[in-house]
Amino acid sequence: MKHDNNHFFWPSFVDLLTGLFVVMLVLFVLSYKLLSEEKNKVYEKLKHYEEFTRIEKQISALDSSGYFVNKCGRHVLKIDIMFDPNQSVILEPYKDSLGKSGIFLKRFIDSLLNMYEGKIKFLVVIEGNAANTYDNKYPKDSNYGYKLSYDRALALYNLWRNYTDFYSTQNDRVEILIAGSGFSGLCRETIEEKNKRFLIQIIPKVGDK
């Protein structure tokens, strides 16, 4: 008795095509979902980058205050300050002008925080420098310069806190980092005495987390 092979072929072929269609449909849905998620991630990153760039431009307005000047992407305090040799104590003639710069800086940062209504945080780096005028006694690779410049930056932070309710280290919107670059660092002045200075970096973090 002769079997009709076509009788078995076509149902199997239809089942195969149906299975392939289902697989392709599932793969398409998964691919679309994954691509949509990646697209949203890229969009969010682009949005944060645009906000970050806009905030950076707003921060650059700090240099029009008269207290700061931009140098190497950081803000150098324009106030000429002198310390007694090997000392970190801020002398009386400089306290008032330095205190006013802290008041201005806090108001400036607060204005940005209010503008973005909790969607932004800041890391504020207060960096001290030291002039390498003691080469014979303190070599350039000595830890002495780092400690001295750190102590001076800490003295400035404490002075600002005496003049205004400058941010504590426990503030949840503004983090303060005290640093000292010693006898090294970027964009140092050619006249060594002028490296007794303070540099301020304001680094924004976009987002509410």
Backbone torsions as a table, in degrees:
resi	resn	phi	psi	omega
1	MET	NA	128.8	-175.1
2	LYS	-85.8	127.9	179.2
3	HIS	-88.8	144.1	176.9
4	ASP	-91.1	100.1	-178.4
5	ASN	-64.0	-30.4	179.2
6	ASN	-61.8	-27.3	-178.2
7	HIS	-64.9	-31.7	-180.0
8	PHE	-93.8	-27.9	-173.4
9	PHE	-68.6	-49.1	-172.2
10	TRP	-65.9	-43.3	175.8
11	PRO	-60.9	-40.5	179.5
12	SER	-65.2	-40.2	179.8
13	PHE	-63.9	-42.4	178.1
14	VAL	-63.9	-41.6	178.2
15	ASP	-62.6	-39.7	179.3
16	LEU	-63.8	-46.4	179.0
17	LEU	-62.9	-41.0	178.8
18	THR	-62.2	-42.8	178.4
19	GLY	-63.0	-43.6	178.4
20	LEU	-63.2	-38.7	178.7
21	PHE	-63.2	-44.1	179.4
22	VAL	-62.2	-44.0	179.1
23	VAL	-60.9	-46.5	-179.9
24	MET	-63.4	-37.4	179.2
25	LEU	-65.6	-43.1	178.9
26	VAL	-63.7	-44.4	179.0
27	LEU	-62.4	-38.2	179.2
28	PHE	-64.8	-45.6	-179.7
29	VAL	-62.2	-44.5	179.3
30	LEU	-63.5	-43.9	179.5
31	SER	-62.6	-42.9	-179.9
32	TYR	-63.0	-41.4	179.9
33	LYS	-65.2	-44.7	-179.8
34	LEU	-64.2	-42.8	179.5
35	LEU	-65.7	-37.1	178.5
36	SER	-65.0	-40.8	178.6
37	GLU	-64.5	-43.7	178.6
38	GLU	-64.7	-38.4	178.5
39	LYS	-62.2	-42.3	179.1
40	ASN	-65.0	-38.8	178.4
41	LYS	-63.8	-44.3	179.0
42	VAL	-63.5	-40.5	179.2
43	TYR	-62.5	-43.0	179.5
44	GLU	-64.3	-41.5	178.8
45	LYS	-64.2	-40.7	177.7
46	LEU	-64.4	-40.4	179.3
47	LYS	-63.5	-43.6	178.7
48	HIS	-65.3	-38.7	179.3
49	TYR	-64.2	-42.4	179.2
50	GLU	-64.3	-41.3	178.1
51	GLU	-66.2	-41.0	179.2
52	PHE	-61.3	-44.1	179.2
53	THR	-63.4	-40.6	179.4
54	ARG	-65.5	-40.8	179.4
55	ILE	-66.5	-40.0	178.4
56	GLU	-58.5	-40.8	178.2
57	LYS	-65.1	-38.7	179.1
58	GLN	-67.7	-37.1	178.3
59	ILE	-64.9	-33.9	-179.9
60	SER	-61.7	-20.3	178.1
61	ALA	-67.4	-13.1	177.3
62	LEU	-58.1	-29.2	-175.9
63	ASP	-73.8	-11.0	178.3
64	SER	-88.4	1.9	-176.4
65	SER	-77.1	-22.0	-174.4
66	GLY	94.4	-15.2	178.9
67	TYR	-91.9	-25.9	-172.9
68	PHE	-129.2	156.6	173.2
69	VAL	-139.1	138.3	-177.8
70	ASN	-75.8	132.2	177.4
71	LYS	-150.1	120.7	179.3
72	CYS	55.9	38.3	177.2
73	GLY	77.6	6.5	177.8
74	ARG	-125.0	169.5	-177.3
75	HIS	-109.8	115.6	-179.5
76	VAL	-93.2	130.3	174.4
77	LEU	-63.5	124.7	-175.9
78	LYS	-78.0	-10.7	-177.3
79	ILE	-70.5	119.9	175.9
80	ASP	-71.6	122.4	-175.9
81	ILE	-128.7	143.5	177.3
82	MET	-122.3	143.5	174.2
83	PHE	-116.8	152.2	169.2
84	ASP	-64.2	148.1	-178.3
85	PRO	-52.2	130.2	175.6
86	ASN	67.4	14.0	-176.5
87	GLN	-114.6	154.4	179.2
88	SER	-115.4	2.2	-179.4
89	VAL	-74.6	127.7	177.3
90	ILE	-76.2	124.3	-175.5
91	LEU	-75.0	154.0	-173.2
92	GLU	-55.5	-42.0	-177.2
93	PRO	-61.5	-18.2	-176.0
94	TYR	-101.9	-9.0	-172.3
95	LYS	-64.9	-43.0	-174.5
96	ASP	-65.5	-48.2	-178.9
97	SER	-66.3	-39.1	177.0
98	LEU	-66.8	-38.7	177.9
99	GLY	-62.3	-41.9	178.9
100	LYS	-65.1	-33.9	177.7
101	SER	-65.5	-35.2	176.8
102	GLY	-67.8	-40.1	176.9
103	ILE	-60.5	-46.2	179.7
104	PHE	-62.5	-44.9	-177.7
105	LEU	-61.3	-42.7	-179.7
106	LYS	-64.4	-44.6	178.9
107	ARG	-62.0	-37.5	-179.8
108	PHE	-64.4	-47.7	-179.9
109	ILE	-66.5	-41.2	178.7
110	ASP	-59.9	-37.2	179.4
111	SER	-63.6	-37.6	177.3
112	LEU	-70.2	-40.3	178.0
113	LEU	-61.0	-41.8	179.0
114	ASN	-69.2	-35.7	-179.1
115	MET	-63.0	-38.6	-176.6
116	TYR	-99.6	5.3	169.0
117	GLU	46.1	57.0	174.0
118	GLY	80.8	6.2	-178.9
119	LYS	-96.4	12.0	-176.9
120	ILE	-147.5	147.9	173.6
121	LYS	-128.7	162.2	-179.8
122	PHE	-131.0	142.1	165.3
123	LEU	-107.1	119.0	179.9
124	VAL	-108.3	117.9	-179.6
125	VAL	-101.4	120.0	174.7
126	ILE	-103.0	109.1	-173.6
127	GLU	-112.3	129.9	175.8
128	GLY	-99.8	149.4	173.8
129	ASN	-118.1	162.6	175.4
130	ALA	-133.2	145.7	178.1
131	ALA	-86.4	130.1	-178.8
132	ASN	-87.1	74.1	179.6
133	THR	-108.0	12.7	-177.7
134	TYR	-126.4	46.1	-172.5
135	ASP	-56.9	-40.0	-176.3
136	ASN	-67.2	-36.2	-175.8
137	LYS	-92.9	-35.4	-176.5
138	TYR	-125.8	99.2	-179.6
139	PRO	-64.2	159.0	-174.4
140	LYS	-61.2	-28.2	-178.0
141	ASP	-91.8	12.0	-178.8
142	SER	-77.1	146.1	175.0
143	ASN	-70.1	-12.4	-178.9
144	TYR	-55.5	-45.6	-177.8
145	GLY	-62.9	-38.4	179.7
146	TYR	-66.7	-43.2	-179.4
147	LYS	-66.4	-43.2	-179.4
148	LEU	-62.9	-47.0	-178.1
149	SER	-67.9	-34.6	175.8
150	TYR	-64.7	-45.8	-179.6
151	ASP	-60.7	-36.3	178.5
152	ARG	-69.1	-39.6	177.0
153	ALA	-64.7	-40.1	177.6
154	LEU	-64.5	-37.0	177.7
155	ALA	-63.4	-38.6	177.8
156	LEU	-66.1	-43.9	178.5
157	TYR	-59.3	-45.7	179.3
158	ASN	-64.7	-36.5	176.5
159	LEU	-63.0	-45.4	178.8
160	TRP	-59.7	-37.6	179.8
161	ARG	-70.6	-24.9	175.5
162	ASN	-75.9	-29.6	-177.0
163	TYR	-88.8	-24.9	-178.1
164	THR	-155.5	168.7	177.2
165	ASP	-78.8	60.0	179.6
166	PHE	-61.6	154.6	-168.4
167	TYR	-59.4	133.3	173.6
168	SER	-80.1	166.0	179.9
169	THR	-71.2	-10.1	178.6
170	GLN	-96.6	3.5	-179.4
171	ASN	-62.4	136.5	-175.7
172	ASP	-89.3	-3.8	178.6
173	ARG	-114.4	-23.2	-178.2
174	VAL	-131.7	120.3	176.8
175	GLU	-103.3	131.8	-179.9
176	ILE	-102.3	130.8	177.0
177	LEU	-122.3	120.9	178.0
178	ILE	-94.8	130.0	-176.0
179	ALA	-141.9	156.9	174.9
180	GLY	-138.2	128.3	-177.7
181	SER	-101.3	4.5	173.8
182	GLY	61.3	-132.7	-178.8
183	PHE	-92.2	6.5	-178.3
184	SER	-118.7	-160.6	-179.2
185	GLY	110.5	167.2	-177.2
186	LEU	-80.1	149.4	169.4
187	CYS	54.6	45.1	176.0
188	ARG	-72.1	152.6	179.5
189	GLU	-73.9	147.2	178.9
190	THR	-70.6	-31.6	173.8
191	ILE	-85.5	111.5	-168.6
192	GLU	-59.2	-36.8	-178.5
193	GLU	-59.3	-27.8	-178.2
194	LYS	-75.4	-6.6	178.6
195	ASN	-83.7	5.7	168.4
196	LYS	-82.9	82.4	-169.7
197	ARG	-146.9	173.4	176.9
198	PHE	-122.5	139.6	175.2
199	LEU	-120.2	139.8	-178.6
200	ILE	-119.8	129.2	173.2
201	GLN	-116.4	131.3	177.6
202	ILE	-116.7	109.4	-174.0
203	ILE	-110.6	114.3	-178.4
204	PRO	-83.6	149.1	171.7
205	LYS	-124.5	114.5	-177.0
206	VAL	-83.7	138.7	179.3
207	GLY	119.8	161.6	-176.0
208	ASP	-98.3	9.6	-179.3
209	LYS	-109.6	NA	NA
